[in-house]
Amino acid sequence: QVQLVESGGGLVQAGGSLRLSCAASGSRFSINFMGWYRQAPGKQREFVAGTTIGGRTDYADFVKGRFTMSRDTAKNTVYLQMNNLKPEDTAVYSCYARSPLGSYWGQGTQVTVSS
């Protein structure tokens, strides 16, 4: 199994920055995709950024130029650096991983951006 634990959410003012972390444990070697999704109140969950393991990183259009996804192999952790945050970025951000055995979600971390 794979366990994902997010951290780094919080309350910031518009224009501020946050860095989310997602620490993976368990059978992480089976993961072939890892990404970040978000869900705002009353909205559908949407893709933010993701990496195909051994491939490339893709971003949703609405975060390009502001968010950067990265990884630290030694710490078994992926990150989402979020800069120039906007009120519309307010959402619960969740880490997601896919493997041949199934898909896995972290518990989510709240990001709130005030005007």
PyMOL commands that set and color helices and strands:
alter all, ss='L'
color gray80, all
select helices_A, chain A and resi 28-30+61-63+73-75+87-89
alter helices_A, ss='H'
color red, helices_A
select strands_A, chain A and resi 2-7+10-13+18-26+33-39+46-52+57-59+67-72+77-82+91-99+102-105+109-114
alter strands_A, ss='S'
color yellow, strands_A
deselect
rebuild
show_as cartoon
